[in-house]
Amino acid sequence: MALETLGFVAFVLALALAWRWGAPLWMMMRFRFCTFVVEDVDAADVPADAATLLELARPRLEALGFTLVSWQRMSSMVLAEPPQIIHAAEWLHPEHGVWATVGPSETPERGWLYCVGFETFYADAPALFTTDRRRHQYVLSPPGAEHHDDYCGAVETQFANHLARMGELRAGLEPVRDAATARAMSTASLEALPAAFLANGMMQCAESPGLLRFTLRGANAYLRASVAGARRLVKAPLAAPAWNDVPAEDARAGALRALADTRAIRLALAAQRASRDVPGMGAGLLLGSIVAGFGAFAAVIGWKIAALLVLVLLVHESGHYLVMKRLGYRGVRMFFVPLFGALVSGEQAAATPGQLLLLYLAGPLPGLLAGLALVYATLNHHLPVSPTLVTLGVVAIVLNVFNLLPVLPLDGGRVLETLWLARAPRARVAFHAASVVALLALGLLWDSKPLFFIGLLFAFALPRAGRQARLLERVRREHPERFADREQAIGALCQAMAGPEFEKTGYALRFAFVKAHAHEPVAPVPSPATRALGSLVYVAALAAPIALFAHFGIGGTSWLFPSAQRVCERAVVHDWPQEIAAAKDPDRRWQLLHDAGQDAWNGEDETAALGWFERALELSAGFPPGDHRRLESLLKVAETANDPAKSRRCYEEVLGLARPDDPDTALARADALEGLRAVDGEAPSARQLERTREALALREAHQPANHWQVTFARNYYATLLDGAGDAAGAEQQLRRNLDAEANAPGSGDAAVPDTAALRASRVLQQRIGLAWFLVAHARAAEALDVLGPAPVDRAGMEARRHGIARAWALAGTGDPRAALAALDPVLAHVPGNGVMSLYYDLPLFLDRAAFATRAGDAAAAADAEHRITALLAGVPPAQAHAAWTRLAAARGMSGFEAVRETAHRDWIAAHPALAPASTGAP
């Protein structure tokens, strides 16, 4: 287990590393680059926000001897939607011939709201560039230029370093001081950029003329340089927090950073909106991740289930994918994450709550409905019973219902967020925390390392979620009205993050937060109709599998996974000899032998069942002493053997091994005692009473009071007591059963679904049993009180038994006509034909005949005789004779329905002409 955990951790780390490197590479290759155009503009044409940031550099540059030459407007080299214009200021140092270009920072930090680049042009030598803390942003330098960056963090140091390089690298060369000449040289180098990038293989042509994109090699080089630069930034913090001449305590500091953030984030989002996938890359990512996901799942759960799981995941994510495309999401891509599932990602578009609900439900609902239909059609025999089809349906049901659980980040959690927490940031944090607890608990409960790992990741994100919730609350307080568009929302979010609480939050996290939440202040609140309809669909989706399983008598309201397992078991066709022969482990072989025997027993093939159980018993002889599997094998052999002597030997061996004071073997001892009782015959005797009493005591000590085995044992013990003349003791046991069922909170058996209808049915069964006892002891009036009114559903088996008992109770009060009337509703639901009717309907016709004879109703008696004759004529003579003989013969121990059986035997004896002749052994 430790080795398995270590392997999973190593796999997760490798996956995280691949994700950290692969996702940025993908993003780099999505960007498109266009021609970089620069032109001079008047100062009045520079927007106020850009001018405010650029003017921050004036005191520093003037102190160094620079003079403002011009204001510039340039297009972003990265293609953006809508197109973005960047403004800059160009300064000149006349003495040294150094040009300084001031532009807004692309990744604003406190004290780093603008950046300066120093340039020196030479007529006969490459230009010299010095930037600060930006080398990782200039991997693709213009041809014929030298680019340096010391990450010094101060403009004075940056300028001094640039002058030093001029003296070392360009000593004796005269720099260009003429603005027109410098502009021409700069323009020429920019125009040469595309050809240079194409020549060195860093870029290639994109879809449209004039557009370039990174090659894989170029994206990798850019990413490596960016990572190295980010590490240098960590090692070289800013020398002074007021690098931009705005101290942190200055009232303008927060507003200026909000200004810089707003500009940079809008530019970055516009560039992402214009990004496009490399043709074929999305399909390649999907296919490659499917192969990786299938391989990972196959190593854990086997290739057959893995294939079905991948298919279900593909259908699930395709629903999300199609709706995201329909809603205008950008950069939509689908991929598998080995061992964790699959994802569809994309840049969020402005969507209404109804559209978001459609998006979240488009994944689980189609797969869930398909799975339900497949299981229903297969188990109802509308389709061939195929284990593969049923398993596919069950996998679809389980995965999609699990995805609908009200837990983040599952679709069910997103649905609840959209419906009820759209404008409640603090409530969302509480929901986030509850989801963490649920994920960790489910991961432990199901021994799911991926689920537990996701819970840990969400737990680590909780503090950040709390800060973000406080920020969103602040935005709502300051801007209670809805924003007109997303651009306004971005500005408001950036202003809120300019406070001291987010002072140490890096630009990357601020950008991610704005990108994720910019739509919220713009999105409308769900309408009451949307909430009602969405909640109804969500609850119906969760309830549908429970209803389906209950329809087939599988699981009822029990948890989904055991029910789903039972559905699969119902459809699986095993090749037991092959599976057992392939099993090398004795434990596994014993389990297969046991399952094969149970399968044959369920199929009523007693000979085959006995053979499998005997082999399991032989194998259990090699298990350590005290292994409970031997007890189980002995009981199964005894139960299936047709030889009473063999059954007795097995039961007696169980009694020798199972101790009554051992909780693990006490119930096996109870089974053996009850089995010996059946082997010895069911006539009441002191020995039988003692065995039944001990078995009942063991069951009562180790099973719930209303467990079906306990209530059955009490009923049989009551029958023995009654046969032995202890009517008071028998009645006490029957009333204990009734009290246990009436007062029990559940079914008493974890394998039996706990529903109100089932509990009512179990109570009714005990009432009927007590009523028959009272009728048999000439206490018919009390029996009527115990029975109570008839059930509402008169077509069910319990209603049928209730009607019969009520009719005999009325007959016991001396009113056979009332008994006839009480029997009529039961007879209304009798089909009156078929082999099974011999055992279910023939006794009812005999009841009617007995009541009619006692009441002197010749017409009713003749009708009963006619229906008995018609029923016996509709089945083979041998079966009819066997049923008739079974009813006519004494059963040795007649139980509480002795009154009914005696009446049947008397009526049959009086009508020998109706007895069918036997044409063979029954």
C-alpha positions, 0 to 999 in steps of 0.5 A: 500500500505504501508503494502504491501511494508513493507511485501515485504521488510520483504520478501526480508530481509528473502530471503537475510538471507536465501541466505547468510546462504544457499549458503555457506552451499551448498558450504561447503557440496560440498567440498571433503576432503582427507588424509593429507600427510606431507613430508620433502623436501630440500630447493632447492625443495621449489618453489620460490614464496612459499619460498619468503613468508615463509622467511618473518617469519625468522626475527621474529622467530629467534628473539624469539629463534627459529631454522629452522628444515626442509622444508615441502611439504604437500597435501591440505586436501581439494581435488583440481583439479589439486592437490595442494601442500602446502609448509611450514617451521618447526621451533623449540624453543629448550629451551621451546620445542615449534614447529612453523609451517609457511605456506602461508596465506589462506586469504591474507591481507596487512601485513598478508601474512603468518601465524604461528602455535605454537605446543607443544607435550607431551608424556602423555597429549594432544598436545597444539596448538595456532594459530592467527586469524585462529580459524574459519578455524580449527573447526575440530581440531585433536583428543587429542589436545587443540586448542586456538586462541586469535586473537592477531595479533602479533607473539610475543604476540601469542608466549607469550600466548602459553608459558603462556598456557603451564605453566597453562595447562601443568605445570610440563610436559616435551615437546617433542623436538625430531623431529622424535617423534614429527612428529610421534605424529603429523602424528598419530593425522592426521591419526585419523582425519577421524575416529574422524570426522565420529564418531562425525557426522561432516563428512561422506564418499563421493563417492570415498574411502578415501574421506569425505564431511561435513554433514549438521551438520558439515557444519553448525558448520563450517559456524557458527564458520567462521561467529563468527571468521570473526566478531572477525577479524573485532573487532581485526584489525592487531596491525601493518600494517608491521606484516610481516616485510614489511612496506606498503611503501616498494616497495616489499609490493604490489608484495608480496601481489600479490604473496600471492593472486595468490597462495591462489586464485589458491588453492581456485579455484582448490578446487571449481573445485573439489567440487561435489554436494551431490547426490540428493541435486541439485534435492532437491534444485530445487524442494524445490525452485519450491514449494517456488517460486510457492507459492510466485507467487500464492499469488500475481498473482493467482495459474493458472498464477503462474503455467504457469509462473513456467513452462515457467521459468523452460523451460527457465532455462533448456536451460541455464542449458543444454548448461552450462553442454555442455560447461563444467561448473562446479557445475551447479545448477538450482533453483527458487528465489521467486518473482524474477524468477529463476537462473542457476549458475555454475563455468564459463568455458573457452568459446568462444564468440560464445559459450557464445552467445549460452548460453545466447540465449539458455534460451529465444529463445526456450521458445519464439519460443514455445510461438509464435508457440502456439499463432499462431496455436491457433489464426489461429485455427490449435489448439482448442481455449484454454484460457490456451494454449493462456495464456501459449504462451503469458506468454512465449512470454512476459517473454522471450522478457522481458529477451531479453531487452538490460539491465543487468543482463538480457540475452539481456544485456549479449548478448550485452556485449558479442558482443560489450563490450567484451574488453571495461571495461569502456563502460561496466560500462556505460552500467551498469549505464544505466541498473540501470536507466532502471531497476528503471524506469521499476520498477516504470512504471510497479509497480514491486517491485522486478524489482525496488529492483534489480535496487537498488542492481545494483546501490549499485554495481556501485562503485565496478564495476567502480574500477573493470573496471579501474583494467581491463583497467590496465591489458590490458595496461600492457598485451596487448597480450592475455594470454596463459591460465587462470593461467597467467590471475589470476597472472596478475589480482592479481598484478593489485589489489596489488596497493593502490586503492585496499588496503582496498578491502578484500580478499573475494571481491578480490577472487570474482573479480578474479573468475568472470573476470579471463576468460576475458583476455584469451577469444578471441574477437568476430569475425565480423561474430559472431557479425553479426550473433548474432546481427541478431538473437537478433534483430529477436527475439525481432521483432518476437512477434511484427510481430506476433501481427501485423499479427493478428491486435493486437498491431502492433508496440505498446509495448509488454504487452498491445498487449499480454493482447489483445491476452489473451482477444481474447482467454478467454471464460468467464462464466459471470453469475458465475463471476458476482455472485462471485464479492462482490465488487460493483466496480468489479461487475460493471466492469464485467457487462460492460465487459460482455455487450461488449463481447456480443456486439462484438458477435453481440448478441444485446439482451444480450448486452443490458441486461448486460448494463442495469444491469450495469446502475442500479448498477451505480445509487448507485455510488457517484454523478459525477461518470463517470461510470454512463455516460458510462452505459447510453451511452452503453444502448442507443447504444444497445437499439432497442427502439428509445425512450429509447435511446433518454432518455439515451442520454438526461440524459447524456447531463444533466450530462456531462458538455462541460467545464469538460474535463472528461465528454466532450467526453461523451457529444459528444457521446450523441450528435452524438447518438441523431443525429442518433435517430432523423434521418440523414436528414440535419436540423438546429438541426442536424447541431447544434448537429454535430457542438458542438460534433465536437468542443468537440472532437477537443478540447479534442482529436488529430486532426487526431483521427479517431473519430474527422475525422469521425465527420468532414466527417459527418459534411461536409455531413450535410453542403453539404446537407444544401447547404453549399458546401464551408463549406463542402469542408473546413471540408474535406480539414481539415481532409486531412491536419490533416492526412498528417501533423500528426506525429502519428495515433492520437490514443494510442490504434491504432498502429503507422506505416508508412503504416497505416498513408499512408492509412489514408491519402488515405482515406481522399483523396478518401473522398474529391475526391467523393465530387469533383465528386459530384460537377462536379469537376471531373478533380480536383478529379483526381488530389486529388486522385493521382496514384493508390496504389502499392498493388491493392488488399487491401480495400483502393486500391479498394476504390481508383480505384472506385473513380478514375473510377467515376472521369474519368466518370465525365470528359466525358470519360466512356471508360477510366472509364471502363479501370480504373475499370478493375484492381479493378474487377480483385480482385473480387471473385464474389461469396458468401453472402458478395459479395452482399455488396462488389462486386455487386456495382462494377458490377453495376458500370461496367454496368453504364459505359458500357451503357454510352460508348455504349459498348454492350459486356461490358454491357452484361458481367456486366449483366451476372456477376450480374445474376450469383452473385444473383443466388449464394446466398439465394433469400431473401438475394439477394432481400434485397441487391438489394432493399438496392441498389435500394432504396433512402437512404434519405441522399446519401452523396458524392457518390450521382452520383454513387447511382443515376446511380445505381438506374437508371440502376436497374430501366431500368432492372426490369427483373434482380430483384430477387423475395423475398421469405420472409422478408429480 
